[in-house]
Amino acid sequence: MGKRISMATRREIVAEIGKRYRAATHSHEKRLILDEFVALTAYHRKHALRLLNQEETPSSPSRHSRSRIYDAAVHEALIVVWESADRICSKRLKGLMPTLVEALERHGHLVLGDVLRAQLLGVSAATIDRMLAPQRAATSGRRRRRSSGLVRSQIPVRTFADWDDPSPGFVEADLVAHNGGNCAGSFVHTLVLTDIATGWTECLPLLVREQALVVEAVEVARNQLPFPLLGLDTDNDGAFINESLLTYAKSQGVILTRSRAYRKNDQAWVEQKNGAIVRRMVGHGRLQGLKATQELAHLYAVSRLYVNFFQPSFKLKEKHREGAKVTKRYHPPATPCARLLASQQLGEAQKEGLQELATSLDPLRLLNGLRTTQKALADLAVKDGGSQQPSTDHDLAHFLAQLPNLWRGGEVRPTHQQKAGSAHYWRTRPDPFATVWEVVQNWLATEPEVTAKTLFQRLQDEYPDTFPPGQLRTLQRRVQQWRRTMARRLIFGGSTLALQNPEKPADQEYPVAVSVPGNISS
């Protein structure tokens, strides 16, 4: 019976019976109470005696929170790296972190000390998820997906189980329609080629869906690939299953195969890239006309470098089925470029060229180009392919300054944005700390590690009957914002990043201390 009693109930029993036991005056009465307590709780008699003789203590056990390992500076740097990687998942970001941080520092976008860099690179994938949870919650959204007899008989069928870890050069091809949900009329298509071994992806726009243009686009992609094109696997679309592509494949020594009809898993690699790259970059709007095709070509010229060099992906290692349970194991996340460099089939000269190109690329400049072109595409999609002004790149320093706070605005891709209301930045109540904020900043400059609760106690001591207890949370938010500002100054050196509060105009921002001693000084 004693084992079925919860610990909370046992504590209540000890408290009540203990009062009776200590108040009893005769030994016979105490013995009866002790026998009853032992039978009820199944405690040892000696242990029961110690419990009943203890005086009741009103204090409850206190919970000690674990001290923080990563401060605001690590959090701000992590947000910048996450935005620079186009908001990929934590496991992929963890694998990309050394390469991306090194690239950002090499191009002068990040200024990290040895301690801060070691902390940033040491953050685990689970901790990245916890630290970025507020930012991801503010940007969460849902994406929707769209999706001749004699010649067909000459093209062999290849299923998803027939690949058996091929060498780089065997690619899957598919067409993505940019019709906005309406198939009437003419609209732009995207030809997507994905390498099975490395995940290297090439995207090319087609003004119309026509087999001659498909052949020309395949030839352009073949010249862009960093490895020879050995095999081409397509679906049963008439744009692929035709005499033109079959003749081209035979003349170039390319093995042409096709998937089974209505079996999209046979082309799982390219189907995944249709959503992860094309729909993610372009969206679902309708694109038509030459201007939209040119902007789309510009977007893909930038995205092929950003995706293949700075976007790691998972690759299936093995899969086991036990009854209804399927267990999948994956290789560590890696970029297509990294998989090519690790491949034994690629020559040393090709690897040196890839490595040299990877070293020269600036991920933030590429991402800025993506956002600029996405804005032009979003305007074209809204106006159904009407004439637009040529897109111009935004200033890179301005784009870098926005990175730590892009998550506040929600969706960052112009092709996926919805019209947003005006931001509420003005105060609706008088500021209770307007007259003493300079004093608080001096305290923070002298003691950077002091807590907001301690500062609030000091204010109550120095200014009696001025600050009621309900204003503690307001001061905590104000101090947290000050520490974030100092952390951004620490990371960026105070040269390229605006330090004003993004939620208020610059003229309402509190003054920032010029020099901050301690571990968060600039």
C-alpha positions as CSV (number, residue, x, y, z in Angstrom):
1,M,0.0,0.0,0.0
2,G,2.9,2.3,0.8
3,K,4.3,2.1,-2.7
4,R,1.1,3.4,-4.1
5,I,1.2,6.7,-2.1
6,S,2.8,9.6,-3.9
7,M,5.6,11.6,-2.3
8,A,3.3,14.7,-1.9
9,T,0.8,12.6,0.0
10,R,3.5,11.1,2.2
11,R,4.8,14.6,3.1
12,E,1.2,15.5,4.1
13,I,0.9,12.4,6.2
14,V,4.2,13.0,8.0
15,A,3.2,16.6,8.8
16,E,-0.2,15.6,10.3
17,I,0.8,12.5,12.2
18,G,4.0,14.2,13.3
19,K,2.0,16.8,15.1
20,R,0.0,14.1,17.0
21,Y,3.1,12.1,17.8
22,R,5.0,15.1,19.2
23,A,2.0,16.2,21.2
24,A,1.4,12.8,22.8
25,T,2.5,12.5,26.5
26,H,2.4,8.8,27.2
27,S,4.8,6.2,25.6
28,H,1.9,3.8,25.0
29,E,0.0,6.5,22.9
30,K,3.2,7.3,20.9
31,R,3.7,3.6,20.2
32,L,0.2,3.2,18.8
33,I,0.7,6.3,16.6
34,L,4.1,4.9,15.4
35,D,2.6,1.5,14.6
36,E,-0.2,3.2,12.6
37,F,2.4,5.3,10.6
38,V,4.6,2.4,9.8
39,A,1.7,0.3,8.6
40,L,0.5,3.1,6.4
41,T,3.8,4.1,4.8
42,A,5.8,0.9,5.0
43,Y,8.8,2.9,6.3
44,H,11.4,1.3,8.5
45,R,10.6,1.9,12.2
46,K,13.8,3.9,12.9
47,H,13.3,6.0,9.8
48,A,9.7,6.6,10.9
49,L,10.9,7.8,14.3
50,R,13.2,10.3,12.8
51,L,10.5,11.7,10.5
52,L,7.9,12.0,13.2
53,N,10.4,13.7,15.6
54,Q,11.4,16.3,13.1
55,E,9.9,19.8,13.5
56,E,7.9,21.0,10.5
57,T,9.9,23.4,8.3
58,P,7.9,25.9,6.3
59,S,10.6,26.4,3.6
60,S,10.1,24.5,0.3
61,P,13.0,23.1,-1.7
62,S,14.3,25.8,-4.0
63,R,15.0,25.2,-7.7
64,H,18.3,26.3,-8.9
65,S,18.4,27.3,-12.6
66,R,21.4,26.3,-14.6
67,S,23.7,29.1,-15.5
68,R,23.8,30.3,-19.1
69,I,26.6,29.0,-21.3
70,Y,25.9,31.2,-24.4
71,D,25.4,34.9,-23.9
72,A,23.6,37.5,-26.1
73,A,26.7,37.9,-28.3
74,V,26.6,34.2,-29.3
75,H,22.8,34.5,-29.9
76,E,23.2,37.6,-32.2
77,A,26.0,36.0,-34.1
78,L,24.0,32.8,-34.5
79,I,21.1,34.8,-36.0
80,V,23.4,36.4,-38.6
81,V,24.8,33.0,-39.5
82,W,21.3,31.4,-39.7
83,E,20.1,34.2,-42.0
84,S,23.2,34.0,-44.1
85,A,22.4,30.3,-44.6
86,D,18.9,31.1,-45.7
87,R,17.3,29.8,-42.5
88,I,18.2,26.1,-43.0
89,C,17.6,23.6,-40.2
90,S,19.8,23.3,-37.2
91,K,21.5,20.0,-38.2
92,R,22.4,21.3,-41.7
93,L,23.5,24.7,-40.1
94,K,25.7,22.9,-37.6
95,G,27.6,21.1,-40.4
96,L,27.9,24.3,-42.5
97,M,28.9,26.5,-39.5
98,P,32.8,26.3,-39.9
99,T,32.7,27.0,-43.6
100,L,30.2,29.8,-43.4
101,V,31.7,31.6,-40.4
102,E,35.1,31.4,-42.1
103,A,33.6,32.9,-45.3
104,L,31.8,35.7,-43.4
105,E,34.9,36.6,-41.5
106,R,37.1,36.5,-44.6
107,H,34.9,38.9,-46.4
108,G,34.7,41.2,-43.3
109,H,31.0,40.7,-42.5
110,L,31.7,39.2,-39.0
111,V,34.3,40.3,-36.4
112,L,34.6,37.5,-33.9
113,G,37.1,37.0,-31.1
114,D,38.7,33.7,-30.4
115,V,36.4,33.0,-27.4
116,L,33.2,34.0,-29.2
117,R,34.1,32.0,-32.3
118,A,34.9,28.9,-30.2
119,Q,31.5,29.3,-28.5
120,L,29.6,29.8,-31.7
121,L,31.2,26.8,-33.4
122,G,30.6,24.7,-30.3
123,V,26.8,25.2,-30.2
124,S,25.0,21.9,-30.8
125,A,22.1,21.4,-33.2
126,A,19.7,21.0,-30.3
127,T,20.9,24.2,-28.7
128,I,20.6,26.0,-32.0
129,D,16.9,24.9,-32.1
130,R,16.3,26.3,-28.7
131,M,18.2,29.6,-29.3
132,L,16.4,30.2,-32.6
133,A,13.0,29.1,-31.5
134,P,11.6,32.7,-31.1
135,Q,12.9,33.7,-34.5
136,R,11.6,30.6,-36.2
137,A,8.2,31.1,-34.5
138,A,8.0,34.6,-35.9
139,T,8.8,33.5,-39.5
140,S,6.9,30.2,-39.6
141,G,4.7,29.7,-42.6
142,R,3.3,27.0,-44.8
143,R,4.3,26.2,-48.3
144,R,2.2,24.5,-50.8
145,R,3.5,22.2,-53.5
146,R,2.4,22.1,-57.2
147,S,3.3,19.8,-58.9
148,S,5.2,8.8,-78.3
149,G,5.0,5.3,-78.2
150,L,7.9,4.4,-80.5
151,V,10.3,6.8,-78.8
152,R,9.2,5.6,-75.3
153,S,9.9,2.1,-76.2
154,Q,13.5,3.0,-77.1
155,I,14.1,4.6,-73.7
156,P,14.7,2.1,-70.9
157,V,12.9,2.5,-67.5
158,R,14.9,3.1,-64.4
159,T,13.3,3.0,-60.9
160,F,14.4,4.6,-57.7
161,A,16.0,1.2,-56.6
162,D,18.2,0.9,-59.7
163,W,20.7,3.7,-59.0
164,D,22.9,1.8,-56.5
165,D,25.2,4.8,-55.5
166,P,26.2,6.1,-59.0
167,S,29.2,8.3,-59.7
168,P,28.7,12.1,-60.2
169,G,27.3,12.7,-63.7
170,F,24.0,10.8,-63.5
171,V,21.2,13.4,-63.2
172,E,17.4,13.5,-62.9
173,A,15.5,16.1,-64.9
174,D,12.0,17.6,-64.4
175,L,10.0,20.7,-65.4
176,V,8.3,23.1,-63.0
177,A,5.5,25.2,-64.2
178,H,5.1,28.9,-63.1
179,N,1.4,29.3,-64.0
180,G,0.0,30.6,-60.7
181,G,-2.6,27.8,-60.7
182,N,-4.0,28.6,-64.1
183,C,-2.8,26.5,-67.0
184,A,-4.4,28.7,-69.7
185,G,-2.1,30.6,-72.0
186,S,1.7,30.7,-72.2
187,F,3.9,30.9,-69.0
188,V,7.5,30.3,-68.0
189,H,8.8,26.8,-67.0
190,T,12.0,25.8,-65.1
191,L,14.1,22.9,-66.1
192,V,15.7,21.3,-63.0
193,L,18.7,18.9,-63.2
194,T,19.8,17.2,-60.0
195,D,22.9,15.0,-59.7
196,I,22.1,11.8,-57.8
197,A,25.5,11.3,-56.1
198,T,26.2,14.9,-54.9
199,G,22.9,16.8,-55.0
200,W,24.4,19.4,-57.4
201,T,21.4,21.2,-58.9
202,E,21.2,23.3,-62.1
203,C,18.0,25.3,-62.9
204,L,17.3,27.0,-66.2
205,P,14.2,29.0,-67.3
206,L,12.2,28.2,-70.4
207,L,10.2,30.9,-72.1
208,V,7.7,28.2,-73.4
209,R,7.4,24.5,-72.9
210,E,8.9,23.2,-76.1
211,Q,11.2,20.2,-76.8
212,A,13.8,22.2,-78.8
213,L,14.2,24.6,-75.9
214,V,14.6,21.6,-73.6
215,V,17.5,20.3,-75.6
216,E,19.2,23.7,-75.7
217,A,18.7,24.1,-71.9
218,V,20.2,20.6,-71.3
219,E,23.2,21.6,-73.4
220,V,23.7,24.8,-71.4
221,A,23.5,22.9,-68.1
222,R,26.0,20.3,-69.4
223,N,28.5,23.1,-70.0
224,Q,27.9,24.5,-66.5
225,L,28.2,21.2,-64.6
226,P,31.6,20.8,-62.9
227,F,31.6,17.1,-64.0
228,P,30.8,15.4,-67.3
229,L,27.1,14.5,-67.9
230,L,26.9,10.7,-68.1
231,G,23.2,9.9,-67.7
232,L,19.8,11.8,-67.9
233,D,16.7,10.4,-66.2
234,T,13.4,12.1,-67.0
235,D,9.7,11.5,-66.4
236,N,7.2,10.6,-69.2
237,D,6.5,14.2,-70.2
238,G,6.3,14.8,-73.9
239,A,8.9,17.6,-73.5
240,F,11.4,14.8,-72.7
241,I,10.1,11.7,-74.5
242,N,10.7,12.9,-78.1
243,E,13.0,12.3,-81.0
244,S,15.0,15.6,-80.4
245,L,16.2,14.7,-76.9
246,L,16.8,11.0,-77.8
247,T,19.0,12.0,-80.8
248,Y,20.9,14.6,-78.7
249,A,21.6,12.0,-76.0
250,K,22.9,9.5,-78.5
251,S,25.1,12.0,-80.1
252,Q,26.7,13.2,-76.8
253,G,27.1,9.7,-75.4
254,V,24.5,10.4,-72.6
255,I,22.5,7.5,-71.2
256,L,18.8,8.5,-71.4
257,T,16.4,6.7,-69.1
258,R,12.8,7.4,-67.9
259,S,10.8,6.7,-64.8
260,R,7.6,4.7,-64.5
261,A,4.4,6.6,-65.2
262,Y,2.7,8.0,-62.2
263,R,5.6,6.9,-59.9
264,K,7.1,10.1,-58.5
265,N,9.3,8.2,-56.1
266,D,11.3,7.1,-59.2
267,Q,12.5,10.7,-59.4
268,A,12.6,11.5,-55.7
269,W,15.9,13.5,-55.9
270,V,14.8,16.0,-58.4
271,E,11.2,16.2,-57.0
272,Q,12.7,17.2,-53.6
273,K,14.7,20.0,-55.3
274,N,11.6,21.2,-57.1
275,G,10.3,22.3,-53.7
276,A,13.4,23.0,-51.7
277,I,15.0,25.2,-54.4
278,V,12.6,26.3,-57.2
279,R,9.4,26.8,-55.2
280,R,11.4,28.1,-52.2
281,M,13.2,30.7,-54.4
282,V,10.5,31.6,-56.9
283,G,7.2,30.8,-55.2
284,H,4.0,29.9,-56.8
285,G,3.1,33.1,-58.7
286,R,2.5,33.2,-62.5
287,L,5.4,34.3,-64.6
288,Q,5.1,35.0,-68.3
289,G,6.9,36.9,-71.0
290,L,10.6,37.6,-71.8
291,K,11.2,40.0,-68.9
292,A,10.2,37.4,-66.4
293,T,12.4,34.8,-68.1
294,Q,15.4,37.1,-68.0
295,E,14.9,37.9,-64.3
296,L,14.5,34.2,-63.6
297,A,17.7,33.4,-65.4
298,H,19.4,36.1,-63.3
299,L,18.0,34.5,-60.1
300,Y,19.2,31.0,-61.1
301,A,22.7,32.3,-62.0
302,V,23.1,33.5,-58.4
303,S,21.2,30.6,-56.7
304,R,23.3,27.9,-58.4
305,L,26.4,29.2,-56.5
306,Y,24.6,29.9,-53.2
307,V,22.8,26.5,-53.2
308,N,25.6,24.3,-54.4
309,F,28.3,25.9,-52.2
310,F,26.5,27.1,-49.1
311,Q,23.4,25.0,-48.7
312,P,24.1,21.5,-47.1
313,S,21.6,18.7,-47.5
314,F,21.1,15.2,-46.1
315,K,21.8,12.1,-48.2
316,L,20.2,8.7,-47.3
317,K,22.8,6.2,-46.1
318,E,20.6,3.2,-45.5
319,K,17.0,2.2,-44.9
320,H,15.6,-0.8,-43.1
321,R,12.0,-2.0,-42.8
322,E,10.8,-4.1,-39.9
323,G,7.1,-4.8,-40.4
324,A,5.4,-1.3,-40.6
325,K,8.4,0.5,-39.1
326,V,10.9,2.1,-41.5
327,T,14.3,3.2,-40.1
328,K,16.4,5.6,-42.2
329,R,20.0,6.7,-41.5
330,Y,21.6,9.6,-43.2
331,H,25.2,10.8,-43.9
332,P,26.2,14.0,-42.1
333,P,24.9,17.1,-44.0
334,A,27.2,18.4,-46.6
335,T,27.1,20.8,-49.5
336,P,27.2,19.5,-53.1
337,C,30.6,21.2,-53.5
338,A,31.9,19.3,-50.4
339,R,30.6,16.0,-51.8
340,L,32.3,16.7,-55.1
341,L,35.6,17.5,-53.4
342,A,35.4,14.2,-51.5
343,S,34.6,12.2,-54.6
344,Q,37.2,9.9,-56.0
345,Q,35.8,10.2,-59.6
346,L,36.7,14.0,-59.9
347,G,40.2,14.9,-61.1
348,E,42.6,17.1,-59.1
349,A,42.4,19.9,-61.6
350,Q,38.6,20.0,-61.3
351,K,38.8,19.9,-57.5
352,E,41.3,22.8,-57.5
353,G,39.0,24.9,-59.7
354,L,36.1,24.2,-57.4
355,Q,38.1,25.0,-54.3
356,E,39.3,28.3,-55.8
357,L,35.7,29.3,-56.8
358,A,34.4,28.4,-53.3
359,T,37.1,30.6,-51.7
360,S,36.2,33.6,-53.8
361,L,32.4,33.4,-53.2
362,D,30.8,35.8,-50.7
363,P,27.6,34.2,-49.3
364,L,26.0,37.4,-48.1
365,R,26.6,39.1,-51.5
366,L,24.9,36.1,-53.2
367,L,22.0,36.2,-50.7
368,N,21.6,39.9,-51.3
369,G,21.5,39.3,-55.1
370,L,18.9,36.6,-54.5
371,R,16.6,38.9,-52.5
372,T,16.9,41.7,-55.0
373,T,16.0,39.4,-57.9
374,Q,13.2,37.9,-55.9
375,K,11.7,41.3,-55.4
376,A,11.7,41.9,-59.1
377,L,10.1,38.5,-59.7
378,A,7.4,39.2,-57.1
379,D,6.5,42.5,-58.9
380,L,6.4,40.7,-62.2
381,A,4.2,37.9,-60.8
382,V,1.7,40.4,-59.3
383,K,1.5,42.3,-62.6
384,D,1.3,39.0,-64.7
385,G,4.5,39.7,-66.6
386,G,4.0,43.4,-67.3
387,S,7.0,45.7,-68.0
388,Q,9.1,46.5,-65.0
389,Q,12.1,48.6,-64.2
390,P,15.4,46.7,-64.1
391,S,16.3,45.4,-60.7
392,T,19.2,47.0,-58.8
393,D,21.2,45.5,-56.0
394,H,20.8,46.9,-52.5
395,D,23.8,48.2,-50.7
396,L,25.6,45.2,-49.1
397,A,26.3,47.1,-45.8
398,H,22.6,47.9,-45.5
399,F,21.6,44.3,-46.2
400,L,24.1,43.1,-43.5
401,A,22.8,45.6,-41.0
402,Q,19.3,44.1,-41.4
403,L,20.3,40.4,-40.9
404,P,20.1,40.3,-37.0
405,N,16.5,41.6,-37.1
406,L,15.0,40.1,-40.3
407,W,13.2,37.5,-38.3
408,R,11.1,40.2,-36.7
409,G,9.4,40.9,-40.0
410,G,8.4,37.3,-40.6
411,E,8.7,36.0,-44.2
412,V,11.9,37.4,-45.8
413,R,11.6,36.2,-49.4
414,P,9.8,38.8,-51.5
415,T,8.2,36.1,-53.7
416,H,6.4,34.7,-50.6
417,Q,5.6,37.9,-48.7
418,Q,2.1,39.1,-48.0
419,K,1.1,42.7,-47.5
420,A,1.9,43.7,-43.9
421,G,0.4,46.4,-41.7
422,S,2.3,49.3,-40.3
423,A,4.6,48.6,-37.3
424,H,3.5,49.8,-33.9
425,Y,6.6,51.5,-32.5
426,W,5.3,54.5,-30.5
427,R,4.7,54.5,-26.8
428,T,1.2,54.4,-25.3
429,R,2.3,55.1,-21.7
430,P,4.8,57.5,-20.2
431,D,8.3,56.0,-19.8
432,P,8.9,55.4,-16.1
433,F,12.7,55.2,-16.6
434,A,13.2,58.2,-18.8
435,T,14.8,60.3,-16.1
436,V,17.0,57.6,-14.6
437,W,18.1,55.7,-17.7
438,E,21.5,57.5,-17.9
439,V,22.2,56.4,-14.3
440,V,21.2,52.8,-15.2
441,Q,23.5,52.8,-18.2
442,N,26.4,54.0,-16.0
443,W,25.8,51.1,-13.7
444,L,25.7,48.7,-16.6
445,A,28.9,50.1,-18.0
446,T,30.6,49.6,-14.7
447,E,29.1,46.2,-13.9
448,P,28.0,44.5,-17.2
449,E,27.0,41.3,-15.5
450,V,24.7,42.9,-12.9
451,T,21.1,41.7,-13.2
452,A,18.1,43.9,-13.9
453,K,16.6,42.8,-10.5
454,T,19.6,44.2,-8.7
455,L,19.4,47.4,-10.7
456,F,15.7,47.8,-9.9
457,Q,16.5,47.3,-6.1
458,R,19.1,50.1,-6.3
459,L,16.6,52.4,-8.0
460,Q,14.0,51.7,-5.3
461,D,16.7,52.4,-2.6
462,E,17.8,55.7,-4.2
463,Y,14.4,56.9,-5.3
464,P,11.9,55.8,-2.6
465,D,8.2,55.5,-3.5
466,T,9.0,56.1,-7.2
467,F,9.2,52.7,-8.8
468,P,6.5,50.1,-7.8
469,P,7.3,46.4,-8.0
470,G,5.2,46.0,-11.2
471,Q,7.8,48.0,-13.2
472,L,10.5,45.3,-12.7
473,R,9.6,43.5,-16.0
474,T,9.8,46.8,-17.9
475,L,13.3,47.4,-16.7
476,Q,14.3,43.8,-17.5
477,R,13.2,44.2,-21.1
478,R,15.1,47.5,-21.3
479,V,18.3,46.0,-20.0
480,Q,17.9,43.0,-22.3
481,Q,17.7,45.4,-25.3
482,W,20.8,47.2,-24.1
483,R,22.7,44.0,-23.9
484,R,21.6,43.0,-27.4
485,T,22.8,46.4,-28.7
486,M,26.2,45.9,-27.1
487,A,26.4,42.3,-28.4
488,R,25.9,43.6,-32.0
489,R,28.5,46.2,-31.5
490,L,30.9,43.5,-30.3
491,I,30.3,41.3,-33.3
492,F,30.4,43.9,-36.0
493,G,32.8,46.3,-34.5
494,G,30.3,49.1,-34.6
495,S,31.1,50.0,-38.2
496,T,28.5,48.4,-40.4
497,L,25.6,47.5,-38.1
498,A,23.0,50.1,-37.0
499,L,22.6,49.9,-33.3
500,Q,19.3,51.5,-32.9
501,N,16.3,49.6,-31.7
502,P,14.5,48.2,-34.7
503,E,11.1,48.6,-33.0
504,K,11.5,52.4,-32.5
505,P,12.7,55.3,-34.6
506,A,16.2,56.4,-34.1
507,D,15.2,59.6,-32.3
508,Q,13.4,57.6,-29.6
509,E,16.3,55.3,-28.9
510,Y,18.1,55.5,-25.6
511,P,21.8,56.7,-25.8
512,V,24.3,53.9,-26.0
513,A,27.4,54.0,-23.7
514,V,30.5,54.9,-25.6
515,S,32.8,52.4,-23.9
516,V,31.6,49.2,-22.2
517,P,34.1,47.4,-19.9
518,G,33.9,43.8,-19.2
519,N,33.2,40.8,-21.5
520,I,30.8,42.6,-23.8
521,S,32.8,45.8,-24.6
522,S,33.4,46.7,-28.2
